[in-house]
Amino acid sequence: MNKSELIEALAEKTNMPIREAGSVTNTLIEAMTEALARGESIEIRGFGSFVVKQYDSYVGRNPKTGEKIQVAPKKLPFFKVGKDLREKVNARRPGKK
């Protein structure tokens, strides 16, 4: 599912105009992005949580040349799946979408 499909699903399930559903979706994504950028975590019970993980610098290799390079420290968002979502995904039969 992509963003436009999510907007369509929201509009359909709530009987909301597509424009309004798009605005709600964009607001939700912006609020989540801003919270993560501030280093906050986001927890959605039954779905999962988003946290920002700090990674230290390390020595890596340039894949083309094999040359050693110093990789700067970085922060990346990380998603941890919730119990309800994990159980729902694992309950699906193989070969079914």
PyRosetta script that sets phi, psi and omega in degrees:
from pyrosetta import init, pose_from_sequence

init()
pose = pose_from_sequence("MNKSELIEALAEKTNMPIREAGSVTNTLIEAMTEALARGESIEIRGFGSFVVKQYDSYVGRNPKTGEKIQVAPKKLPFFKVGKDLREKVNARRPGKK")
pose.set_psi(1, 132.4)
pose.set_omega(1, 176.5)
pose.set_phi(2, -105.4)
pose.set_psi(2, -179.4)
pose.set_omega(2, -174.9)
pose.set_phi(3, -60.5)
pose.set_psi(3, -44.3)
pose.set_omega(3, -178.7)
pose.set_phi(4, -66.5)
pose.set_psi(4, -34.0)
pose.set_omega(4, 176.3)
pose.set_phi(5, -68.8)
pose.set_psi(5, -36.0)
pose.set_omega(5, 176.2)
pose.set_phi(6, -63.8)
pose.set_psi(6, -43.6)
pose.set_omega(6, 178.4)
pose.set_phi(7, -61.7)
pose.set_psi(7, -44.3)
pose.set_omega(7, 178.6)
pose.set_phi(8, -62.2)
pose.set_psi(8, -41.7)
pose.set_omega(8, 179.5)
pose.set_phi(9, -64.4)
pose.set_psi(9, -42.3)
pose.set_omega(9, 178.6)
pose.set_phi(10, -62.7)
pose.set_psi(10, -46.0)
pose.set_omega(10, 179.8)
pose.set_phi(11, -61.0)
pose.set_psi(11, -42.9)
pose.set_omega(11, -178.3)
pose.set_phi(12, -67.5)
pose.set_psi(12, -45.4)
pose.set_omega(12, -176.7)
pose.set_phi(13, -71.6)
pose.set_psi(13, -25.7)
pose.set_omega(13, -177.6)
pose.set_phi(14, -107.9)
pose.set_psi(14, 2.3)
pose.set_omega(14, -175.8)
pose.set_phi(15, 53.3)
pose.set_psi(15, 43.4)
pose.set_omega(15, -178.2)
pose.set_phi(16, -107.6)
pose.set_psi(16, 145.3)
pose.set_omega(16, 175.7)
pose.set_phi(17, -61.2)
pose.set_psi(17, 148.2)
pose.set_omega(17, -178.7)
pose.set_phi(18, -54.4)
pose.set_psi(18, -42.6)
pose.set_omega(18, -179.2)
pose.set_phi(19, -59.8)
pose.set_psi(19, -43.9)
pose.set_omega(19, -179.5)
pose.set_phi(20, -67.5)
pose.set_psi(20, -42.0)
pose.set_omega(20, 178.2)
pose.set_phi(21, -62.9)
pose.set_psi(21, -37.7)
pose.set_omega(21, 177.2)
pose.set_phi(22, -64.5)
pose.set_psi(22, -41.1)
pose.set_omega(22, 179.1)
pose.set_phi(23, -65.1)
pose.set_psi(23, -43.2)
pose.set_omega(23, 178.2)
pose.set_phi(24, -62.4)
pose.set_psi(24, -46.0)
pose.set_omega(24, -179.8)
pose.set_phi(25, -62.0)
pose.set_psi(25, -46.2)
pose.set_omega(25, 179.9)
pose.set_phi(26, -63.2)
pose.set_psi(26, -40.3)
pose.set_omega(26, 178.4)
pose.set_phi(27, -63.0)
pose.set_psi(27, -43.2)
pose.set_omega(27, 179.1)
pose.set_phi(28, -62.7)
pose.set_psi(28, -46.1)
pose.set_omega(28, -179.7)
pose.set_phi(29, -65.4)
pose.set_psi(29, -41.8)
pose.set_omega(29, 178.2)
pose.set_phi(30, -62.3)
pose.set_psi(30, -44.1)
pose.set_omega(30, -179.5)
pose.set_phi(31, -63.3)
pose.set_psi(31, -40.7)
pose.set_omega(31, 178.5)
pose.set_phi(32, -66.8)
pose.set_psi(32, -42.8)
pose.set_omega(32, 179.4)
pose.set_phi(33, -61.9)
pose.set_psi(33, -45.3)
pose.set_omega(33, 180.0)
pose.set_phi(34, -64.4)
pose.set_psi(34, -39.8)
pose.set_omega(34, 178.4)
pose.set_phi(35, -63.0)
pose.set_psi(35, -44.5)
pose.set_omega(35, 178.9)
pose.set_phi(36, -65.7)
pose.set_psi(36, -38.0)
pose.set_omega(36, 179.0)
pose.set_phi(37, -64.2)
pose.set_psi(37, -30.1)
pose.set_omega(37, 176.7)
pose.set_phi(38, -81.0)
pose.set_psi(38, -3.0)
pose.set_omega(38, 179.7)
pose.set_phi(39, 88.5)
pose.set_psi(39, 7.7)
pose.set_omega(39, 179.0)
pose.set_phi(40, -80.9)
pose.set_psi(40, 158.0)
pose.set_omega(40, 174.8)
pose.set_phi(41, -102.4)
pose.set_psi(41, 160.3)
pose.set_omega(41, -179.8)
pose.set_phi(42, -126.6)
pose.set_psi(42, 127.1)
pose.set_omega(42, 178.8)
pose.set_phi(43, -122.1)
pose.set_psi(43, 123.8)
pose.set_omega(43, 176.5)
pose.set_phi(44, -119.2)
pose.set_psi(44, 102.0)
pose.set_omega(44, -175.1)
pose.set_phi(45, -53.8)
pose.set_psi(45, 133.7)
pose.set_omega(45, 179.4)
pose.set_phi(46, 85.4)
pose.set_psi(46, -17.1)
pose.set_omega(46, -179.8)
pose.set_phi(47, -108.2)
pose.set_psi(47, -57.7)
pose.set_omega(47, 179.3)
pose.set_phi(48, 158.5)
pose.set_psi(48, -173.2)
pose.set_omega(48, -179.8)
pose.set_phi(49, -134.5)
pose.set_psi(49, 148.6)
pose.set_omega(49, 176.1)
pose.set_phi(50, -111.6)
pose.set_psi(50, 130.1)
pose.set_omega(50, 176.0)
pose.set_phi(51, -132.9)
pose.set_psi(51, 160.5)
pose.set_omega(51, 176.3)
pose.set_phi(52, -102.1)
pose.set_psi(52, 121.7)
pose.set_omega(52, 178.3)
pose.set_phi(53, -101.5)
pose.set_psi(53, 139.6)
pose.set_omega(53, 178.6)
pose.set_phi(54, -96.7)
pose.set_psi(54, 127.6)
pose.set_omega(54, 177.7)
pose.set_phi(55, -114.3)
pose.set_psi(55, 131.8)
pose.set_omega(55, 178.6)
pose.set_phi(56, -73.4)
pose.set_psi(56, 164.9)
pose.set_omega(56, 176.3)
pose.set_phi(57, -72.0)
pose.set_psi(57, 156.2)
pose.set_omega(57, 179.0)
pose.set_phi(58, -154.2)
pose.set_psi(58, 166.5)
pose.set_omega(58, 177.5)
pose.set_phi(59, -92.8)
pose.set_psi(59, 120.9)
pose.set_omega(59, 178.5)
pose.set_phi(60, -115.8)
pose.set_psi(60, -172.6)
pose.set_omega(60, 179.0)
pose.set_phi(61, -128.5)
pose.set_psi(61, 140.1)
pose.set_omega(61, 173.1)
pose.set_phi(62, -71.0)
pose.set_psi(62, 120.1)
pose.set_omega(62, -175.9)
pose.set_phi(63, -63.3)
pose.set_psi(63, -26.6)
pose.set_omega(63, -179.6)
pose.set_phi(64, -79.1)
pose.set_psi(64, -45.0)
pose.set_omega(64, -173.0)
pose.set_phi(65, -103.2)
pose.set_psi(65, -17.8)
pose.set_omega(65, -176.3)
pose.set_phi(66, 79.2)
pose.set_psi(66, 0.4)
pose.set_omega(66, -178.9)
pose.set_phi(67, -68.3)
pose.set_psi(67, 139.9)
pose.set_omega(67, 177.6)
pose.set_phi(68, -73.5)
pose.set_psi(68, 137.1)
pose.set_omega(68, 177.4)
pose.set_phi(69, -135.5)
pose.set_psi(69, 150.6)
pose.set_omega(69, 177.2)
pose.set_phi(70, -88.7)
pose.set_psi(70, 122.4)
pose.set_omega(70, 178.3)
pose.set_phi(71, -95.1)
pose.set_psi(71, 126.0)
pose.set_omega(71, -176.8)
pose.set_phi(72, -67.6)
pose.set_psi(72, 154.6)
pose.set_omega(72, 174.6)
pose.set_phi(73, -63.2)
pose.set_psi(73, 152.5)
pose.set_omega(73, -177.4)
pose.set_phi(74, -151.5)
pose.set_psi(74, 162.8)
pose.set_omega(74, 174.3)
pose.set_phi(75, -117.3)
pose.set_psi(75, 135.6)
pose.set_omega(75, 179.1)
pose.set_phi(76, -135.2)
pose.set_psi(76, 143.4)
pose.set_omega(76, 175.2)
pose.set_phi(77, -71.4)
pose.set_psi(77, 144.9)
pose.set_omega(77, -178.8)
pose.set_phi(78, -133.4)
pose.set_psi(78, 136.3)
pose.set_omega(78, 179.2)
pose.set_phi(79, -109.4)
pose.set_psi(79, 129.7)
pose.set_omega(79, 174.6)
pose.set_phi(80, -114.6)
pose.set_psi(80, 119.9)
pose.set_omega(80, -175.6)
pose.set_phi(81, -68.1)
pose.set_psi(81, 143.7)
pose.set_omega(81, 177.4)
pose.set_phi(82, -83.4)
pose.set_psi(82, 160.6)
pose.set_omega(82, -176.8)
pose.set_phi(83, -58.8)
pose.set_psi(83, -47.0)
pose.set_omega(83, -178.1)
pose.set_phi(84, -60.9)
pose.set_psi(84, -44.4)
pose.set_omega(84, 179.6)
pose.set_phi(85, -65.5)
pose.set_psi(85, -44.6)
pose.set_omega(85, 179.4)
pose.set_phi(86, -58.6)
pose.set_psi(86, -44.9)
pose.set_omega(86, -179.6)
pose.set_phi(87, -65.9)
pose.set_psi(87, -39.3)
pose.set_omega(87, 179.7)
pose.set_phi(88, -65.4)
pose.set_psi(88, -42.6)
pose.set_omega(88, 179.7)
pose.set_phi(89, -65.7)
pose.set_psi(89, -41.8)
pose.set_omega(89, -178.5)
pose.set_phi(90, -74.1)
pose.set_psi(90, -16.6)
pose.set_omega(90, 179.7)
pose.set_phi(91, -79.6)
pose.set_psi(91, -14.1)
pose.set_omega(91, -178.7)
pose.set_phi(92, -70.2)
pose.set_psi(92, 144.7)
pose.set_omega(92, 178.4)
pose.set_phi(93, -79.0)
pose.set_psi(93, 146.0)
pose.set_omega(93, 178.6)
pose.set_phi(94, -58.5)
pose.set_psi(94, 141.1)
pose.set_omega(94, 176.4)
pose.set_phi(95, 87.0)
pose.set_psi(95, -7.1)
pose.set_omega(95, 179.5)
pose.set_phi(96, -100.1)
pose.set_psi(96, 146.2)
pose.set_omega(96, 177.1)
pose.set_phi(97, -108.3)
pose.dump_pdb("model.pdb")
